[in-house]
């Protein structure tokens, strides 16, 4: 038989505890990634590129942008976004010639 423990917490206290645990796990995961690599959230990437979430999702679905899921959140490596933009720009330039 397993040992079970029941904790008497208010819902808000329980929520705070879960958020703290998730934050620690997320920060640990982010710190374990390649050092010096800037990770950008969907919101920040959308703002930086000036595109809609639907466009961002479309690019991700088509494989133009590669996303990384960490702790239920989605991130992008900024260096990969820059590389993708260069490929798109080069392709557009070559197509016009």
C-alpha positions in Angstrom: 0.0 0.0 0.0 1.3 3.4 -0.9 1.8 6.2 1.6 -0.6 9.0 0.9 -0.4 12.5 2.3 -3.2 15.0 2.3 -2.4 18.7 2.6 -4.9 21.2 3.8 -4.3 24.3 1.6 -6.6 26.9 0.2 -6.9 26.8 -3.6 -4.9 30.0 -4.0 -2.0 28.6 -1.8 -2.0 25.4 -3.9 -1.9 27.4 -7.1 1.0 29.5 -5.8 2.9 26.3 -4.9 2.3 24.8 -8.3 3.4 28.0 -10.1 6.6 28.0 -8.1 7.4 24.4 -8.9 6.7 25.1 -12.6 8.9 28.2 -12.6 11.8 26.3 -11.1 11.5 23.4 -13.5 11.1 25.8 -16.5 14.2 27.9 -15.4 16.2 24.7 -15.0 15.2 23.5 -18.4 16.1 26.8 -20.0 19.5 26.9 -18.2 20.3 23.5 -19.5 19.9 24.5 -23.1 22.8 25.6 -25.2 24.5 28.5 -23.4 24.3 31.9 -25.2 21.3 30.8 -27.2 18.4 33.3 -26.9 15.1 31.6 -26.6 12.0 33.7 -27.6 8.4 33.0 -26.6 5.6 33.0 -29.2 4.5 36.4 -27.9 7.9 38.0 -28.1 8.6 36.5 -31.6 5.2 37.7 -32.8 6.0 41.2 -31.5 9.6 41.2 -32.9 8.5 40.1 -36.4 5.3 42.1 -36.5 3.2 39.1 -37.5 0.0 37.5 -36.3 -0.2 34.3 -34.2 -1.8 32.5 -37.2 1.2 33.4 -39.4 3.6 32.2 -36.7 1.6 28.9 -36.4 1.6 28.5 -40.2 5.4 29.0 -40.5 5.9 26.5 -37.6 3.5 24.0 -39.2 5.3 24.3 -42.6 8.7 23.8 -40.9 10.0 27.3 -41.7 10.4 27.9 -37.9 11.3 25.2 -35.5 9.7 25.4 -32.1 10.7 23.9 -28.8 8.2 22.9 -26.1 9.4 23.4 -22.5 7.1 23.0 -19.6 4.1 23.3 -21.7 5.3 26.6 -23.3 6.6 27.1 -26.8 9.9 28.8 -27.6 12.0 29.5 -30.6 15.7 29.9 -31.0 16.4 33.4 -32.2 19.4 32.3 -34.2 17.2 29.8 -36.1 14.7 32.5 -36.8 17.4 34.7 -38.2 18.7 31.9 -40.4 15.2 31.2 -41.7 14.7 34.8 -42.5 17.9 34.8 -44.5 16.9 31.7 -46.4 13.5 33.3 -47.2 15.1 36.6 -48.3 17.7 34.8 -50.4 15.0 32.6 -52.0 12.9 35.7 -52.8 15.9 37.5 -54.3 16.8 34.5 -56.5 13.2 34.1 -57.6 13.0 37.7 -58.8 16.2 37.4 -60.9 
